Amino acid sequence: MAGIFSPGAPASLHEGIFMLKDLFGHFPAHHGFGRRLMADQFFPDDLAGKIDMVALGMGTGFVIGDGVAFFAEKEAHEKNGDDAQVGKEIEYLVVLGGGIRENGEPSVTLKSRLDRAAEYMRANPSVTVLVTGGKGEKEPWTEAETMARYLESKAEKPHSPILEERAALNTIENFTFSKKMIADREKEIHPERDIACDPPSVLVITNESHLNRALFLARREGYADVSGIPVPTPPVAAPNNYLREVGSYWKFLIRSLLKVFIPSI
């Protein structure tokens, strides 16, 4: 697939650290969690003092992170949401999977993404939609199948085809496998187009807690013309979503750090 999209950007430890700081600030600011840990109520004085010092440091980080997250999210809405829809033709709408229930229904997180995607489809019926998500361990079938059915029921007819990418099990695979599908479709419908020089425009829909990392990974995977729409994270799903993002960021940071010493991994 080399040369079809722009060359992927190298993994950046600095970017990973920034994303992690943004995440830690974003969660308490947007979901009303308190910042004070009153350790003296539960622990002996000597231990409580140490815990409160840690809490003070965390609180300072949260305050700084809240400010960063507020402006980052404001910029994301303005640059990724508005610019993606006004004055710019989007060719592909990529909707990232977010889990389905054992009965095959979309999770509350995935439903929020699909509802936003259906709204975009109604306003832009010519856009080609690509839903991406494989089959998890406790899922009855692939996320892409559920996503496609849901959008078919919500989007007004007529609309462009809904492409299903049914293999991806993580965000990197979402973009890797979707990129190949987009390239194959372009060869089919625009055989004369050189998408290395004229890359297709891609709009990503995912939750605000996930968008920064998603766009970073998309560009790293070689998407040359990509933007995103941040969907509000449902409050009931926020703790799980943010904890999952913390784990993903730490995994990215550790892997990036290891690559400094072991480039072959």
KAMO-V413071 format. One record per residue. RES is the residue in one letter. PHI is phi as a letter, one per 20 degrees, with the letter a starting at -180 (none if undefined). Layout:
res->RES phi->PHI
res->RES phi->PHI
This chain:
res->M phi->none
res->A phi->f
res->G phi->n
res->I phi->f
res->F phi->d
res->S phi->f
res->P phi->g
res->G phi->f
res->A phi->f
res->P phi->f
res->A phi->f
res->S phi->c
res->L phi->f
res->H phi->f
res->E phi->f
res->G phi->f
res->I phi->f
res->F phi->f
res->M phi->f
res->L phi->f
res->K phi->f
res->D phi->f
res->L phi->f
res->F phi->f
res->G phi->f
res->H phi->f
res->F phi->f
res->P phi->f
res->A phi->f
res->H phi->e
res->H phi->c
res->G phi->m
res->F phi->e
res->G phi->f
res->R phi->d
res->R phi->e
res->L phi->d
res->M phi->e
res->A phi->f
res->D phi->f
res->Q phi->f
res->F phi->c
res->F phi->c
res->P phi->g
res->D phi->g
res->D phi->f
res->L phi->f
res->A phi->f
res->G phi->f
res->K phi->f
res->I phi->f
res->D phi->f
res->M phi->f
res->V phi->f
res->A phi->f
res->L phi->f
res->G phi->f
res->M phi->f
res->G phi->f
res->T phi->f
res->G phi->f
res->F phi->f
res->V phi->f
res->I phi->f
res->G phi->f
res->D phi->f
res->G phi->f
res->V phi->f
res->A phi->f
res->F phi->f
res->F phi->f
res->A phi->f
res->E phi->f
res->K phi->g
res->E phi->f
res->A phi->f
res->H phi->f
res->E phi->f
res->K phi->e
res->N phi->e
res->G phi->f
res->D phi->f
res->D phi->f
res->A phi->f
res->Q phi->d
res->V phi->d
res->G phi->m
res->K phi->b
res->E phi->e
res->I phi->e
res->E phi->e
res->Y phi->c
res->L phi->d
res->V phi->d
res->V phi->d
res->L phi->e
res->G phi->f
res->G phi->b
res->G phi->n
res->I phi->c
res->R phi->e
res->E phi->f
res->N phi->e
res->G phi->n
res->E phi->f
res->P phi->f
res->S phi->f
res->V phi->f
res->T phi->f
res->L phi->f
res->K phi->f
res->S phi->f
res->R phi->f
res->L phi->f
res->D phi->f
res->R phi->f
res->A phi->f
res->A phi->f
res->E phi->f
res->Y phi->f
res->M phi->f
res->R phi->f
res->A phi->e
res->N phi->c
res->P phi->f
res->S phi->e
res->V phi->f
res->T phi->e
res->V phi->e
res->L phi->c
res->V phi->e
res->T phi->c
res->G phi->r
res->G phi->e
res->K phi->d
res->G phi->f
res->E phi->g
res->K phi->d
res->E phi->e
res->P phi->f
res->W phi->b
res->T phi->f
res->E phi->f
res->A phi->g
res->E phi->f
res->T phi->f
res->M phi->f
res->A phi->f
res->R phi->f
res->Y phi->f
res->L phi->f
res->E phi->g
res->S phi->f
res->K phi->d
res->A phi->f
res->E phi->f
res->K phi->e
res->P phi->e
res->H phi->b
res->S phi->f
res->P phi->g
res->I phi->d
res->L phi->e
res->E phi->d
res->E phi->d
res->R phi->d
res->A phi->d
res->A phi->f
res->L phi->d
res->N phi->b
res->T phi->f
res->I phi->f
res->E phi->f
res->N phi->g
res->F phi->f
res->T phi->f
res->F phi->f
res->S phi->f
res->K phi->g
res->K phi->f
res->M phi->f
res->I phi->f
res->A phi->f
res->D phi->f
res->R phi->f
res->E phi->f
res->K phi->f
res->E phi->f
res->I phi->e
res->H phi->c
res->P phi->f
res->E phi->e
res->R phi->e
res->D phi->e
res->I phi->f
res->A phi->f
res->C phi->e
res->D phi->c
res->P phi->f
res->P phi->f
res->S phi->e
res->V phi->c
res->L phi->d
res->V phi->d
res->I phi->d
res->T phi->b
res->N phi->f
res->E phi->g
res->S phi->f
res->H phi->d
res->L phi->f
res->N phi->g
res->R phi->f
res->A phi->f
res->L phi->f
res->F phi->g
res->L phi->f
res->A phi->f
res->R phi->f
res->R phi->f
res->E phi->e
res->G phi->o
res->Y phi->f
res->A phi->e
res->D phi->c
res->V phi->c
res->S phi->b
res->G phi->b
res->I phi->d
res->P phi->e
res->V phi->e
res->P phi->g
res->T phi->f
res->P phi->g
res->P phi->g
res->V phi->f
res->A phi->e
res->A phi->g
res->P phi->g
res->N phi->f
res->N phi->f
res->Y phi->f
res->L phi->f
res->R phi->f
res->E phi->f
res->V phi->g
res->G phi->f
res->S phi->f
res->Y phi->f
res->W phi->f
res->K phi->f
res->F phi->f
res->L phi->f
res->I phi->f
res->R phi->f
res->S phi->f
res->L phi->f
res->L phi->f
res->K phi->f
res->V phi->f
res->F phi->e
res->I phi->c
res->P phi->g
res->S phi->e
res->I phi->f
